[in-house]
Amino acid sequence: MFELAEIGNSLSKEEHKKQEQELRPALIEAQQEMKKQKKFAVIVIIGGVEGAGKTETVNFLSSWLDPRGVEVNAFGPLSEEEKERPRLYRFWRALPPKGKIGIFFGSWYTDPIVARAFKTIKKVEFVNQLQQINSFESHLHDEGVLIIKFWLHLSKKAQIRRHKKLSKDPKKSWRLSKLDKEYFKLYNRFYKVSEGALRITSTGAAAWNVIESENDEYREITVARTLLDAIKNKLKEKPREAPQPMPIPKVQPHSPLDNIDLSKKMSKAEHLKKVEKLQGEINILSNKAFERGISSVLVFEGWDAGGKGGNIRRLTMCLDAWHYRVISIAAPSQAEKAQPYLWRFWMHLPRDGRIAIFDRSWYGRVLVERVEGFCQTEDWQRAYSEINDFETQIVGSGCVLVKYWLHVSKEEQLRRFNERKKIAYKNYKITDEDWRNREKWNAYLVAVDEMLARTSTDVAPWTIISANDKYYARVQGLRSYRDALARALKKSGKKVKSPEALKLS
């Protein structure tokens, strides 16, 4: 249990100066080694009681460290853009890359604690948000990010002494803000809420450092030494062993996908008729969704030559070009490698009413990265829960999420590969990598089965499409999104003129 009581720790100005002469060069040296290695990023969270020296702490850290390797993030009210995305989006966007230190003045803790103290959220929502924070920090920690959290505390007596001291000094009275006074009136409530938050969120991945902060000199030296020790310990960690590719089963294993009826077909004429009808309905529904601020995220996964591109084109043909964006996922860039795995996907989440279409997605970690040995075993094993949490946040923000797996037989894939070799305007679609992936079909099949089993959740189920016949597959893809939009519009509770899709039971 955290006891945020008056501790009374202090340090003289002389002792502060003596320790500063030791700590400042040591911090710079550790920071330079971090920058050289570029193996991890550091997140420093500055939280605590109003008037406990949070601003001063940020300022002294900025002055002691090399500013070229420090990013300070101060978070105020949500911008319009941030309001239109999941709650943690603004913090994902501000994460420092490997080799840098990010100082968060105001963080993912601020809103839940303030909201609970002012009783604008119930306890169950408060705890849910804290548990979401634990998952977030655990993910960052597992990706190698060093998280150092400081809670700067002032007892109620210390707060009173501070208020009296500042009030009497005309030159310093400006530092006693209206917010300080307002929060002080609720000191006991903030104390109880903060203590509970610290207890729940002080974990092995990111423990809290509670610092009694009435004495400025003690606060500064304690923060600096804690930061230095943490970075030095992180620098000493041994590098992980090189990842290994997944063994390829010699015999094609039995798979739940064997039960998918790949014989389903549709004539070209029927396909054209149904596609035109579905496209018209989607156009109407997507425009209504735009008006209501209902965004969509569509994920297209499947075997190479499974028809992802054809399905995406039939969908975008009926959408307003201003409303959607297709994100083609390939190997991560150097900038993306410097961030936690899910960072680049968070960056592409759409604003209210917009549509993000992912041609391949975050599932690369449990598919290609797993099979090819591009990540450690523990990385792809924990990715299932991280992906489920990510998708829960997407859906929880009011977004429509549809995930497609386009399934074809091994024989049909070979036929399409050979066709692409023969047709000039399709040559670009077939690469040496496609042929190498085909040789690992059995290994990919094992990975796909586990992916579908572990990430098809109540909030984000997979839509598996029989795709041996491209006409049938395209109609099923459009129909699935049409139905998902219709359900979302019904759930929004507002009347809307709609096509027959809105008559779904």
N, C-alpha and C positions, 0 to 999 in steps of 0.2 A: 504494500500500500504506500502511496506517495503521501508524505506529510508536508504540506506546503506551509510550514510554520516559520516563525521568525528564528533565524539561525544566528545572525549577528557576526558573520565572517567579515573580516576587514583586512586591509593591507595598507601600509603607509606609502606615501608618495615616493619616498626614497627606495623602499623595497620594490615598488612597481617599476621605477626607472632602472634599477639593477637587473630585474628579470626581463624587462623589455629589451635590454641590450643583448641578452642571450636568445630570446625567443624570435625577435624579428628576422635576423639573418637565418635562423634555423627554419623558419616558415618559408622564406624565399627559396632556400635550398631544396626543401621538400617539394615546393610548388614547381621548381624548375625540373626536378627529376620526374614529377608527374607529367609535365609537358613533354619531356623527352620520351618517356615510355608510351604515353597515350594508351594505357591499358584500362584506365577507369576514369570515371568522372566523380566529382564530389558535390553533394548537395548539402548546404548548411541551412537549416531552418531556424529562424529567429522568432520565437513566440514568447508569450508571457503577459504579465500584468501591464496595464497602461501606466506609463511613467517609470518602468523598471529599466529604462536605458536601451530599448530595442534599437532606436534610431542611432544612438551613440555607438552601439555595438557594431551595427552595419558600417558606420562611418570609419571606425578605427580598423576594422578588418580590411576595408577597401584601401586604407592608407598604408597598412602594414604589408599587404600582399602586392605582387606585381599586377597592376590593373589590366594588363593585356591578357591575363589568364583568369579574370574574374568577371562574372556576369551577375549584376544585382537586379533582382526582380521584385518590384513592389506592386502588390495587387490591391486595387481599389474596387469600386463597383464594377459589375460585369458590363462589358461592352455589348452592343446589339449582336455582334457576330458571335460572341461567347455565349450569349443567352440561347442561341439557336443550335447549340451542340451539347453533348453530355457534360456533366458538371466538371469532370477532371480534364477536359480538353485544354483549357487555358494553361494548365500546369504541364501537361505533356508537351505543349508547344514551347514552353520555356525551359525545358530540360537542357542542361549544359552537355556539350559533346565530351568525349573522352579526352583527358588531358586538361580539362578546365574545372573551375570551381563555380558553382551557381549558388548565390546567396538569396534565399527566399525570405523577404520581409513581408510577412503576411503570407499565408500558405493555404494548403487544403484543409487546415484545421480551423482557420478563422471563421468561416461562415457557419459550420456546425456548432461551434462553441457559442458564438454570439447569438445565433438563432435559438439555441436551447436556453441560454441565459435570459433572453427576452420572451421565452415561451412561445415562439412562433412555429416551432416544430415539437412534436411529441417525443417522448423518450425512446420509443421504438424506432422512430425515424432517425433520431440522433445516433443510436447504437448501430443502426444499419449503415449510416454514413461513415462511422468510425471503422466498421468492419470492412467497408469498401476501401478505406484508406489503408488498412492493414494489408489487403490484397495488393493494392497499388505499390506500396513500399516493399512488400515481399518480392514482387515482380522486378522492381528496380534493383533490389539487393541481389537477386539471383542472376541478373544481367551484369553484375559486377560493379554497380554504382555504390559508392560509399555515402551513406546518409548519416549526418550528424545533426541531432536535434537538441536545441537549447531552449529551455523554458526559464525565462528570467523572472524571478519571483520577488515580490514585495509583500510583507505582511500588512495587515490593516493598520497597525500602529506606525509602520514605516511610511505607508501612504499618507497618513495624517501629518506626520512630520514633514514630508515632502511638500504637501499642499501649503502648510503654514510657512515654510521657508521660502517657497516661490512667491507666495502672495505678498510677502513683506519686501521683496526685492523688485523694484520697478523694472530693472534691467532684465530680469528673468521671468517675470510674471506671465509673459507671452507663452512660455513653455507649458503652462497649466491650461490646457485646452478645454473647450466645452465637452469634448468626448471624455477626457479624463474625469471631469466632474460627474458626467452622466453615468459612466461605468462605476465610479466609486460608490454611488448610491446603491448599486447592485453588487457590491463587493462580495458579500456572503454567498450570493447566488452564483456569481462567476467562480468563486473559490470552489464550490461544490461541483459545478459542471466541469471546470478545468481539471480538478483532481480525478474525476471519473474518466475524462478523456485520456489523461496521461496514463492512468492505470490500464486502460484497454489497449492503448496503442504503443506502449513501451514493450517492444518485442525484440527477439534475437536479431531480427533483420535491421531494426532501427530503434534503439533504446533512447529514452529521454535523458538528458543531462539537466537536472534542476539546479539552478544557480541563484543563491540569495544575492540580490542586486542593489542593496542600499549603498554599498561602498563601491564607487566606480572603479577604483584601482583593483579591487579583488575580482570584480566581474570581468574586466578586460583580461587580466592575466589568466584567470581560470578558463575563459573561452579560448584564448590563444593556445594555451598548453593542451587543452583537450583536443582541439583541432589538429595541432602538430602531432600529438601521439597517435591519433587515428590515422592520419595520412602516412606516417612512418610505418605503422603496423601493416597498413594495406600494401605499401611498397615492398614489404618483405615477403608477401605471399608468393608461394611457388606457382609458376605458370601451369595451367592444366595440360594434360597430355593431348596429343593431336587426336582429333576425332577419327573414327573408322567407319567405312561404308557398311551398309547393312548386308549381311549374308543373303545370297540369292537361293531360295529353295529350288532344288533340282526338279521337283515335280510340282506342277501348278496346283496349289492348295485349293481345297473346297472353300467356296466363298458364298456368303449370303447374296452377293450380287448374281450368283448363278440362277437365282430365282426370278430375276428380272426377265420379263418376256421381251426378247429382242426381235421377235418376228413381227411386231406391230408395224403396220404400214399405212400409208395414206397416198392416194393418187395426187398428182400434181394439181389437177383441177380442183379437187376438194380442198387441198392445202391452200391454194390461192384464195379461194372463197372464204375459208375460215380465218386465214391470216388477215385479210382485208377487214373482216368484221371485228376481230379482236383488236386490231390496231386502232380502229375507230373508237372502240370502247375505252381502250387505254388512253387515247388522246384526251377524251372527255374527263376521265377519272384523274389523270395526272394533272390536268389543269385545275380541277377542283382541289386536288391535294396541294397544289402550289398556293392557291388562294387561302387555304386553311393552315398553311405552314407545316404540312405533313411531308417529311422528307423520306427518301427511300435509299437503301443500300442493297444492290444486287451483286451477288457473288457467283461467278461462273468458273467452275472447276470441272475437270473431266480428263479423259485420256487424250493424248496427243491425237489430233485429227478427229476429235470427238464432235466437232461442230460448234464450238464456243463462239467463234467469229461470226458464223452465219446466224446464230441465235441473237447475238448482240446487235447485228445490223438490222434484223427484222424489228427489233425493239426500238432502236434509235430512230428508225424511219418514221415512227408515229409520235415522237416526242418533240417538244419545243426545244430548239437548239440552245436557247438561253437557260434551260432548266437542268440539263444533264451534262455529265462529263464521264468519259470512259478512261479508266486508269489501267494501263497495261503494266503488269508487274513482271519485272525481270530481276536479274541479280542486283543486289543492293549496291548503291554507289558508295564511295568512300565516306561521304557525309552521313549517309544512312547507317553505315557500319559503326560509326562513332556514337550511335544512339542505341538505346534498348530496342529489341526486335520489333515491338508493336508500334514504335514511334512513327514510322513512315506511313502506317495505315491510319493512325489517328489524324495525321496531317491532312488526309484526303476525305475525312468525314464531311458530308454536305451540310450546308445551312438549311434552315427551314424551307420546305417546299421543293428543294432541289433533289437531284437524283445522282448518286455515285454508282457507276457500273464498274466492277472490278473484273478484269480479264486476268484471272488467277489472283491469288490473294494471300492473306496471312496463313493460309493452310500450307504454304510452301514449307514451313518449318517441320510439319509432321509428314510431309510427302517427300519432295526432292531433297531437302536438307537432311532428313533422316536416312533416306535410301542411299544418297551419294556420300554421306559422311561429312557434310558441310558444317555440322554442329555436333556438340557432345550429346551422348545418350541422355544425360539428365536434362539437357535443354529441350529436346523434343518431348521427353516424358512429362515435364511440367507444363508444356505448351498447351495441352488439352484444357487444363483448368484455367489457364490465363486467357485462352481464346473464348472459353465459355463465359468468363467474367466480362471480357471485352464486349461480346455480343449482347450480354444481359444489359450492359450500360447503354449500348446503342438502342436496343428496343425500349429500355426504360425511359429514354429521352423522348419517346413518341415516334421513333423512326420505324418505317416498314423495312424489315430485313428478309430477303429471300435468297436462299442458297441452293444453287443447282449443281448436281453431279451428272454430267452427260456421259452415259455408259454405252460403250460399243464393245463388240467382241474383238478378240485378237485378230481374227480373220478379216473382219471388216476394216480394222485399222490398217492391216497390210495392204488391202485393196486400195484404200485411200492414199496411202504412202506412194504406191506405184503410180496411181493416177496423177498425183502431184508432180512426179518426176517426168511424166509424159507431156503434160499440158504446160506450155510456156508461161502463161500468166499465173500459174499456180506453183511454179518452181520455188519461189521465195518462201513458200509455206513449209517446205521440207528441208531439214538441216541434218548434219551429222549427229547432232545432239538427240534429235528425234529417234534416229536409228539406235543410238546407244541406250536410250531410255527403253526402247522396245525390247532390247536384250535382257532388261531387268524387270520385265513384265511381272514375274512371280513375286519379286520383292515389293514392287509397287502395289500389287494386289493385296498383300498382307497389310501394308501401310494404309491403303484406302479403306479396307474393312475396319481397321481399328479407329481410323479417323471418323468414319460414319457412325460407328457405335458409340464413341465417346463424346461426340460434339453435336449429335442430333438431340437437342433439348426441347423442352416444352416451349420455351420462348423463341428458339431458333432451330426448327427442324430442317433437315435436308429434303430437298425435292429431287428425287432420283428419276431421271428421264431416260427412257429407252430410246437410244439415239442411232441405232443401226440404219434407220430410215430418217433421213434429214428432214423430210417434209413433216412426218409425224412429230419429230422432236421440236421443231420450230413452233408448231401449234401448241404443244404442251407447255413450252416455255412461256409463251405469251399468255396462255390461259392462267397459268400459276400466278403470274404477276398481276393480271387483271383481277383475279379473285382476292389476292392479298390487298390490293388497293381498295377494292370494294368493302372488304371487312374493316379496314382502317377508317374509311369514311363513315361507315355505319357507326363505328365505335365513337367517332368524334361527336356524335349526338346532335349534329346540325342538319337541317333539312337541305336537300340538294336534288336538283333534277338529274336523273342518272339513267344510264342504259340498263338493260335487263340484268347486268352483273350485280346491281344493287338489290335485286330480288332474291339473292342467295339466302337460303334458310340458315 
